[in-house]
Amino acid sequence: MKLASVLSIPLFALALALAGCGSHDRVTIGGDGVLKHIELGDDRISLHGNGSIAVITNRGDLSIDGKAVALNPAQRAEALRLYTNAVAVRDDGIAIGKAGVDIAGKAVAGAIEGVVKGNADSVGDKIDAEADNIAQQAQRLCKRVVEMRAAQDALVQTLPAFEPYAQLDRGSVSDCNA
């Protein structure tokens, strides 16, 4: 059954952690994972680094420790790309988590029905198709994390003050390329 391979996707655990987040008010994206330094809420993301906080709004505005940072158009575009992908990671994670719960419920119900009807193997094909869909969603989530890293790196190149908040490194996204 392909469900086992879906469960091995590195960011699937992230998605499941987000499944219980029905509210979009103040959520840490990665729990204990690679995105744990990012918190979303109130049309902004907060990035924690070295005991201080950088905030990027849904308009691409940046402040560090409560002080507005002047951005040129290219920097604002990168800040907005980071914000947009962080929100998408949260939303994709929640959707994947809900789909995972749904597929687990269907697998259990199908297994019980199969045992009762004497055809315990019948549930596999149905679950495999849904597992493939979850795998595609997880890959999309992974690509968003790669985009987040690219945006943060571009910001650091032109705005060194952002470096303490750029905590996504090559190891953070290497699982996405596997």
Secondary structure, DSSP 8 states (H G I E B T S, - for coil): -THHHHHTSTTHHHHHHHTT----SSEESSTTSTTTTEEEETTEEEEEETTEEEEEETT--EEETTEEE---HHHHHHHHHHHHHHHHHHHHHHHHHHHHHHHHHHHHHHHHHHHHHT-TTTHHHHHHHHHHHHHHHHHHHHHHHHHHHHHHHHHHHH-GGGGGG----HHHHHGGG-
